[in-house]
Each structure stands twice: as structure tokens, then as C-alpha cells.
Amino acid sequence: MKKAYTNFFRKLAGLFLLVPVLLLQGCETAVETTIDMVEALPDVNFPTRVEEPKEPNWVRATGYAPISLQPGKNRQHKILMAMRASKLRAYQELAGVVHGQYLFGTTSVQDMVLQSDQFKAAVSGIVRGARVVKTYPVQEDTYATTLEVDLNQVQRAWISR
């Protein structure tokens, strides 16, 4: 009796293995490699794009800083701080030219009379490739720095990234 059950279970196990194999035999799977798919694409020859060197498109910005308002122990130190501040202000001006400025404004009118008119401006961006053209004193208490950047180089730096 035990032997009959064992044979029955062996035949049943074989049947369970045979049925899925027979069912799946009728299915066809598509196996395609990436190389086959690329080779099947139409052959399109795009001409290589060679950019002609452009004439420089220089943009200049000047930043100013007061000497007397700078922190420092003596006049020479204040002058150095004003030079640095004027350079940073010039970079801010260049960022505004290259990337644009964000402006936010509000106006309040009451009984058809202007009550307040306010606005704020902000600049954000990276300026690469700028160079100092000139750093110089203006009158007695102001320092100025002029920077310039080639806008073509700025565009090329963003495109190549």
C-alpha cells in the first residue's frame, strides 16, 4: 500500500512538472540585445558641428565702496577693505547682467492717494572668467573696481557642463 502511494506521488510530481513545460513551450519570448536594436535604427548622418570662434562680447561692471565707513585701525587698512568691498560689488553687478535680477515690489494706495511704494531686488548666480580691469580711488573717500567678462565664454561654460 505504501509503495502504491509513493508511485502515485511520483507520477503526480512528474505531471506537475510536465504541464508547465508543455504550456510554456507554445509561448515565444523576444530576446533582443541592445546592439541589435541600435543596428535596426535608420542610419542618419548628422554633420559634425564646428563652432566658429566668436568675437568677444565684453560686459563691464563697476562697484563702488566708501573708504571711511570700512572697519579698520588705520586709513591703509580701510582702503584695502574698500578695495575688496568694491570688487565684490562689481561681481554682484556682473551677476545681475549675466543672470538677471529678481525684483519684488509692493504699492499701497488708500482713497486714491499713494501710501507706500516699496521694492526689493536680489541677485544670485555664478560668474566665471571675470577679470579685473581697473581698481582706482574716486575722489577722497571712495574706491572703485571695474570687472569685465566675455558673455560668449560664460555661455560656453554653461553649455559644456
C-alpha positions as a printed Julia matrix, in Angstrom:
161×3 Matrix{Float64}:
  0.0     0.0     0.0
  2.83    2.32    0.9
  4.54    1.55   -2.38
  1.36    2.43   -4.32
  1.19    5.87   -2.64
  4.85    6.52   -3.47
  4.35    5.67   -7.13
  1.21    7.79   -7.23
  3.05   10.84   -5.79
  5.96   10.35   -8.2
  3.59   10.31  -11.15
  1.75   13.36   -9.76
  5.03   15.28   -9.3
  6.09   14.4   -12.83
  2.72   15.61  -14.11
  3.09   18.91  -12.24
  6.5    19.44  -13.89
  5.36   18.34  -17.34
  2.22   20.53  -17.57
  4.03   23.93  -17.14
  6.72   22.87  -19.61
  4.08   21.98  -22.19
  2.16   25.2   -21.57
  5.24   27.4   -21.84
  6.5    25.64  -24.94
  3.89   27.41  -27.06
  4.99   30.86  -25.82
  7.73   32.66  -27.65
  9.89   35.21  -25.89
 11.58   38.01  -27.78
 15.17   38.37  -26.78
 16.9    41.31  -28.41
 20.18   42.8   -27.43
 20.9    46.5   -27.35
 23.31   46.09  -30.25
 20.55   44.51  -32.36
 18.21   47.42  -31.58
 20.84   50.04  -32.44
 21.68   48.28  -35.7
 17.98   48.24  -36.61
 17.74   52.04  -36.32
 17.87   54.0   -39.58
 21.27   55.39  -40.48
 21.2    59.15  -40.01
 24.41   61.03  -40.66
 24.39   64.31  -38.82
 27.15   66.71  -39.81
 29.58   67.43  -37.01
 29.02   70.88  -35.63
 32.12   73.03  -35.53
 31.61   76.39  -33.91
 33.42   79.32  -35.36
 35.17   81.43  -32.74
 33.0    84.43  -31.97
 34.12   87.96  -31.4
 34.33   88.66  -27.67
 31.21   90.23  -26.2
 32.71   92.05  -23.23
 30.43   93.32  -20.48
 31.82   95.62  -17.8
 30.54   96.42  -14.33
 31.9    98.81  -11.73
 31.47   98.52   -7.99
 31.98  101.36   -5.5
 32.71  101.35   -1.77
 33.24  104.19    0.73
 36.6   104.17    2.49
 35.61  105.97    5.71
 32.8   103.5     6.53
 35.08  100.45    6.38
 36.26   98.78    9.59
 39.98   99.12   10.25
 42.62  100.51   12.6
 44.17  102.95   10.15
 43.48  104.53    6.75
 45.58  101.97    4.8
 43.58   99.09    6.23
 40.31  100.86    5.43
 41.48  101.41    1.85
 42.2    97.67    1.47
 38.77   96.82    2.85
 37.13   99.33    0.46
 39.03   97.78   -2.47
 37.7    94.35   -1.51
 34.15   95.64   -1.0
 34.16   97.44   -4.36
 35.33   94.25   -6.09
 32.52   92.23   -4.52
 30.0    94.9    -5.51
 31.3    94.74   -9.09
 30.83   90.94   -9.08
 27.26   91.49   -7.87
 26.65   93.87  -10.77
 28.08   91.33  -13.24
 25.86   88.58  -11.83
 22.88   90.86  -12.4
 23.89   91.36  -16.04
 24.63   87.68  -16.71
 21.77   86.04  -14.78
 19.26   88.85  -14.33
 17.78   90.36  -11.2
 14.8    89.31   -9.13
 12.57   92.28   -8.28
  9.72   92.27   -5.79
  7.6    95.35   -5.32
  4.53   96.48   -3.44
  2.47   99.63   -3.74
 -0.28  100.71   -1.35
 -2.99  103.19   -2.33
 -5.72  104.38    0.02
 -8.51  106.75   -1.07
 -6.68  107.17   -4.36
 -3.61  108.51   -2.51
 -0.3   106.68   -2.68
  0.55  105.45    0.82
  3.75  103.48    0.19
  5.76  102.24   -2.73
  8.47   99.69   -1.92
 10.6    97.24   -3.83
 13.41   94.81   -3.15
 16.0    93.44   -5.57
 18.1    90.3    -5.35
 20.82   88.77   -7.5
 22.03   85.2    -7.48
 24.43   83.37   -9.74
 27.96   82.29  -10.5
 30.27   84.49  -12.54
 33.25   82.66  -14.02
 36.01   84.1   -16.14
 35.68   87.7   -14.97
 38.82   89.77  -14.8
 39.71   92.97  -13.01
 40.14   95.82  -15.47
 40.95   98.58  -13.01
 40.92   99.36   -9.3
 41.16  103.05   -8.5
 40.22  105.76   -5.96
 37.35  108.09   -6.78
 37.73  111.46   -5.09
 38.93  111.19   -1.47
 36.57  108.72    0.17
 35.52  106.16   -2.46
 37.2   103.22   -4.13
 36.03  101.65   -7.39
 36.75   98.36   -9.15
 35.81   97.6   -12.74
 35.43   93.97  -13.87
 34.72   92.55  -17.3
 33.59   89.18  -18.61
 33.1    87.8   -22.12
 29.47   86.69  -22.38
 30.43   84.16  -25.08
 32.75   82.44  -22.59
 30.01   82.43  -19.95
 27.6    80.73  -22.38
 30.26   78.22  -23.45
 30.97   77.34  -19.8
 27.27   76.56  -19.18
 26.79   74.62  -22.42
 29.84   72.4   -21.91
 28.72   71.25  -18.47
